Amino acid sequence: MTAPATLRRPPTKPPVSLGAERCRSSGRTFWSTGGRVIRFVETFCVFTNGRWTGQPMKLLPWQIRLIWELFEVIYDPSIALDDGKFGAWRRKYRRALIGLPRKAGKTELAAAIMLYLLVADGERSAELYCAATTEEQADRVFEAARRMVHLGPLKELLDYPPDNHRQEMPKIAVRSDPFSYFQRLTAKGGSKHGLNVHAVVFDELHAWKEGEGEELYAAMSTGSAARLQPLQLAITTAGTRLDTSRCGALFKLGMQIERGEVEDDGSLFFRWWSAPEDCDWTDPAMWAAACPSYGYTVTEGFYRQEMLLGERIAAAKALDWGMIHKVVADDVLDAEAFALAERLAAASE
């Protein structure tokens, strides 16, 4: 008679080798490897443009909090180990959508996170990609990462394309493990299937319209099945038509999670900064609410100058800056305005 299988009690804390720390944020206490990421970024990454070029990266408070939360780890009893046993710690989130206004520092943050995942995540033969429908878009995060390597201490560990290098699919590769690399990809060219993706960053996902780059998007989204803790990182400004972009469905899911309508089961990490729908866009407090880097990379003087000049600001630009919450097409403007007025009236009763 075969003895019944016994279930192992889940461990109460991760192994020391994981480098996880107990963290409290957003009213929750959890384990996270965010501290490792933060220390890596502030030790090995540098700013790549403007007056801070070449200086060590100093993360802002909102970036520190985001990293702690994004790199939360959980115990997963379903993971099969090499010794035949089951159960291991892994990152809770495999997919993330982060919405920020322009000039908040999103490109360099994404580049720094990708370099951590390439160098210090403990993944052998780690394939990382920066994916977009155009070369110009795909090059933004990749170029920021390339400059970080060129200008900082990571140049001792990584091989990278020289300045003004324009090969079709450039790579940043780990010198001691050349099968670990960060590569720029676009929808142009042949099939991208067969990739074993550890991490991918989609920059400006709102610009990636439904139907564009279907093969590339599918390859990036499904190519990580064999990885223990992959990460798909989408970082974007809001854009003007979320409903027609690939960002739209993720944004709707994220809002449902934020409102508590859908359980936060790890299917999506969602953080989105924007001004409230019914706010006074001339109020500096709303500028701070919309842009977490307000007062650092974007100043009150900049926004105030734009107002005092009395110039008309295009809706798309105002949305990019985080000064307004939403842009709609002309043909639905009246209907949207009436719907908003009805919600405001109902809220005041």
C-alpha positions in Angstrom: 0.0 0.0 0.0 1.4 3.3 -1.1 1.7 6.0 1.6 -0.2 9.2 0.8 1.9 12.1 -0.4 2.5 14.8 2.2 2.3 18.4 1.4 5.2 20.5 2.5 4.4 23.6 4.5 5.4 26.7 2.5 8.5 28.5 3.9 7.8 31.7 5.8 10.7 33.5 4.2 12.9 33.3 1.1 16.4 31.8 1.2 19.2 34.2 2.0 20.7 33.6 -1.4 17.7 35.3 -3.1 18.5 38.6 -1.4 14.9 39.4 -0.6 14.0 41.8 2.1 10.8 42.5 4.1 9.1 45.6 2.7 5.9 47.6 3.6 4.3 49.7 0.9 0.8 50.7 -0.2 -0.6 49.3 3.1 0.9 45.8 2.6 3.9 43.9 3.9 5.7 41.6 1.5 9.1 40.1 0.5 10.9 41.9 -2.4 14.2 41.9 -4.1 13.7 45.6 -4.9 16.6 46.5 -2.6 19.0 44.6 -4.7 17.7 46.3 -7.9 18.0 49.8 -6.3 21.5 49.2 -5.1 22.6 47.9 -8.5 21.0 50.9 -10.3 22.6 53.5 -8.0 26.0 51.7 -8.1 26.4 50.7 -11.8 24.0 53.0 -13.8 24.5 56.6 -14.8 22.4 59.3 -16.3 22.7 59.6 -20.1 21.6 63.1 -21.1 21.1 66.6 -20.0 23.1 68.3 -17.2 23.4 65.0 -15.3 25.1 63.0 -18.1 27.7 60.6 -16.7 26.7 61.1 -13.0 25.6 58.1 -11.0 21.8 57.5 -11.1 20.0 58.7 -8.0 16.5 57.3 -7.9 13.6 59.5 -7.0 11.2 58.5 -4.1 8.5 57.3 -6.6 11.0 55.2 -8.5 12.3 53.5 -5.3 8.8 52.7 -4.2 7.9 51.4 -7.7 10.9 49.1 -7.8 10.2 47.7 -4.3 6.6 46.9 -5.4 7.5 45.6 -9.0 10.1 43.1 -7.6 7.8 41.5 -5.0 8.5 37.8 -4.6 6.2 35.0 -3.7 6.5 31.3 -3.0 5.1 29.1 -5.8 4.5 25.5 -4.9 3.9 24.5 -8.5 7.5 25.1 -9.7 9.2 21.8 -10.5 12.9 21.7 -9.3 15.8 19.7 -10.7 15.8 17.3 -7.7 12.2 16.3 -8.3 10.8 18.4 -5.6 8.3 21.2 -6.0 8.2 24.8 -4.8 10.4 27.9 -5.2 10.3 31.6 -4.8 9.8 33.8 -7.9 8.7 37.3 -8.8 5.0 37.8 -8.4 4.6 39.9 -11.5 5.4 38.7 -15.0 3.8 41.7 -16.8 3.8 45.4 -16.0 2.2 48.5 -17.4 3.5 51.8 -16.1 2.0 55.1 -17.4 3.9 58.4 -16.9 3.9 61.8 -18.5 6.8 63.0 -20.6 10.1 64.0 -19.0 9.4 61.9 -15.8 12.5 59.8 -16.4 10.8 56.6 -17.7 13.3 55.8 -20.5 16.3 55.8 -18.2 14.4 53.9 -15.5 13.4 51.2 -18.0 17.0 51.0 -19.3 18.4 50.6 -15.8 15.9 47.9 -14.9 16.8 46.0 -18.1 20.5 46.2 -17.3 19.9 44.8 -13.9 17.9 41.9 -15.4 20.8 41.3 -17.8 23.7 41.4 -15.4 22.4 40.7 -11.8 19.2 38.7 -12.0 20.9 35.3 -11.8 19.5 34.1 -15.1 21.9 32.3 -17.4 21.7 32.8 -21.2 19.2 35.6 -20.5 17.7 37.0 -23.7 16.4 40.6 -23.2 14.7 42.7 -25.9 13.5 46.2 -26.6 10.6 45.8 -29.0 8.7 48.4 -31.1 7.2 48.7 -34.5 9.8 51.2 -35.7 13.6 51.4 -35.3 13.4 55.0 -33.9 11.0 53.9 -31.1 12.9 50.7 -30.3 16.2 52.6 -30.1 15.2 54.9 -27.3 15.5 52.5 -24.3 18.3 50.6 -26.0 20.3 53.7 -26.7 19.8 54.8 -23.1 21.1 51.4 -21.9 24.0 51.6 -24.4 25.1 55.0 -23.1 24.8 53.8 -19.5 27.3 51.1 -20.3 29.6 53.4 -22.3 29.6 56.1 -19.6 29.7 54.0 -16.5 31.4 51.0 -14.8 29.3 48.4 -16.7 31.7 48.8 -19.7 34.0 46.5 -17.8 31.4 43.8 -17.8 29.6 44.2 -21.1 30.3 44.4 -24.8 28.3 47.0 -26.6 28.0 48.8 -29.9 30.2 51.8 -30.4 28.8 55.4 -30.8 26.7 56.0 -33.9 26.7 52.2 -34.6 23.7 51.3 -36.8 23.7 47.6 -37.4 20.2 46.2 -37.9 19.8 44.4 -34.6 22.5 45.7 -32.2 23.2 43.8 -28.9 24.6 44.6 -25.5 26.2 41.3 -24.3 27.6 40.0 -21.1 31.3 39.4 -21.6 31.4 36.3 -19.3 28.2 34.9 -20.7 27.8 36.0 -24.4 24.5 34.1 -24.6 23.1 36.7 -22.2 22.3 39.9 -24.1 20.0 42.9 -24.6 18.9 43.4 -28.2 16.8 45.9 -30.1 14.1 44.4 -32.3 11.4 45.9 -34.6 8.6 44.4 -36.6 10.8 44.8 -39.7 12.4 41.6 -41.0 11.9 37.9 -40.6 10.2 35.8 -37.9 11.0 36.5 -34.3 9.5 33.2 -33.0 11.8 30.7 -31.3 13.2 33.3 -28.9 13.6 32.4 -25.2 12.7 35.7 -23.7 13.7 36.5 -20.1 12.6 40.1 -20.3 11.2 42.6 -22.8 10.5 46.3 -22.6 7.8 47.8 -24.8 8.5 51.6 -24.9 5.5 53.8 -25.7 3.0 50.9 -25.9 0.2 53.4 -26.6 1.7 54.0 -30.0 1.6 50.3 -30.9 -1.8 50.1 -32.6 -3.9 46.9 -32.7 -2.9 45.0 -35.8 0.6 46.4 -36.0 3.6 44.1 -35.6 1.4 41.1 -34.8 4.2 38.5 -35.2 6.7 40.5 -33.1 4.2 41.1 -30.3 3.2 37.5 -30.2 6.8 36.3 -30.1 7.6 38.6 -27.2 4.5 37.8 -25.3 4.7 34.0 -25.6 8.4 33.5 -25.8 9.0 33.4 -22.1 7.1 30.3 -21.1 10.3 28.4 -20.3 11.6 31.1 -18.0 11.1 30.9 -14.2 10.4 34.6 -13.6 10.3 36.5 -16.9 9.2 40.1 -17.1 7.3 42.0 -19.8 7.7 45.7 -19.0 5.5 48.2 -20.9 6.3 51.8 -20.0 4.4 54.5 -21.8 2.8 58.0 -21.9 -1.0 58.0 -22.2 -1.3 58.8 -25.9 -4.6 60.1 -27.3 -6.4 56.9 -28.3 -5.8 54.2 -25.7 -8.9 52.3 -27.1 -7.2 51.6 -30.4 -3.8 50.6 -29.1 -2.4 47.5 -27.5 -2.1 49.5 -24.3 -5.9 49.8 -24.1 -6.8 46.3 -22.8 -3.9 46.3 -20.3 -5.0 49.8 -19.1 -8.6 48.6 -18.5 -7.4 45.6 -16.6 -5.1 47.7 -14.5 -7.9 50.2 -13.6 -10.1 47.2 -12.6 -7.3 45.9 -10.3 -6.8 49.4 -8.9 -10.5 49.8 -8.1 -10.6 46.3 -6.5 -13.0 44.9 -9.2 -10.4 42.3 -10.2 -8.1 40.4 -7.8 -4.4 41.3 -7.9 -3.3 37.8 -8.7 0.0 38.8 -10.2 -1.2 38.8 -13.8 -0.4 42.6 -14.1 1.6 45.1 -12.2 -0.1 48.5 -12.9 0.9 52.0 -12.0 -0.5 55.0 -13.8 0.0 58.7 -13.1 -2.6 61.2 -14.4 -4.6 64.1 -13.2 -8.1 63.4 -11.9 -10.9 63.7 -14.5 -12.6 66.6 -12.8 -9.5 68.5 -11.7 -8.5 72.2 -12.3 -5.6 71.7 -14.7 -4.2 75.1 -13.7 -3.7 74.0 -10.1 -0.1 73.1 -9.3 -1.2 70.4 -7.0 -2.7 68.6 -10.0 0.6 68.9 -11.9 2.3 67.2 -9.0 -0.4 64.4 -9.0 0.1 63.8 -12.7 3.9 63.8 -12.8 5.8 62.0 -10.0 9.0 63.7 -11.1 7.5 67.2 -10.6 10.0 69.4 -8.9 12.9 67.3 -10.1 13.0 66.8 -13.9 9.9 69.0 -14.6 9.5 72.2 -12.6 6.5 74.3 -11.6 8.1 77.2 -13.5 7.9 75.2 -16.8 4.1 74.6 -16.4 3.4 78.1 -15.1 5.3 79.6 -18.0 3.2 77.7 -20.5 0.1 79.0 -18.9 1.3 82.6 -18.6 2.3 82.7 -22.3 -1.3 82.4 -23.1 -0.5 80.1 -26.0 -2.9 77.4 -27.1 -1.6 73.9 -26.1 -2.5 71.0 -28.3 -4.6 68.3 -26.5 -2.0 65.6 -27.2 0.8 67.8 -25.7 -1.3 68.6 -22.6 -2.0 64.9 -22.1 1.7 64.1 -22.6 2.6 66.6 -19.9 0.0 65.1 -17.5 -2.0 68.4 -17.4 -5.2 66.7 -18.4 -6.6 63.2 -17.9 -8.1 62.2 -21.2 -8.4 63.2 -24.9 -11.4 62.2 -27.1 -12.2 62.6 -30.7 -14.2 65.6 -31.9 -17.2 63.5 -32.9 -17.7 62.1 -29.4 -16.7 65.3 -27.4 -20.3 66.4 -26.7 -21.3 62.9 -25.5 -18.2 62.6 -23.3 -18.8 66.0 -21.8 -22.4 65.3 -21.0 -21.5 61.9 -19.5 -18.9 63.6 -17.3 -21.4 66.3 -16.2 -23.9 63.7 -15.2 -21.3 61.9 -13.1 -20.3 65.1 -11.4 -23.9 66.0 -10.7 -24.6 62.5 -9.3 -21.6 62.7 -7.1 -22.8 66.1 -5.6 -26.2 64.8 -4.6 
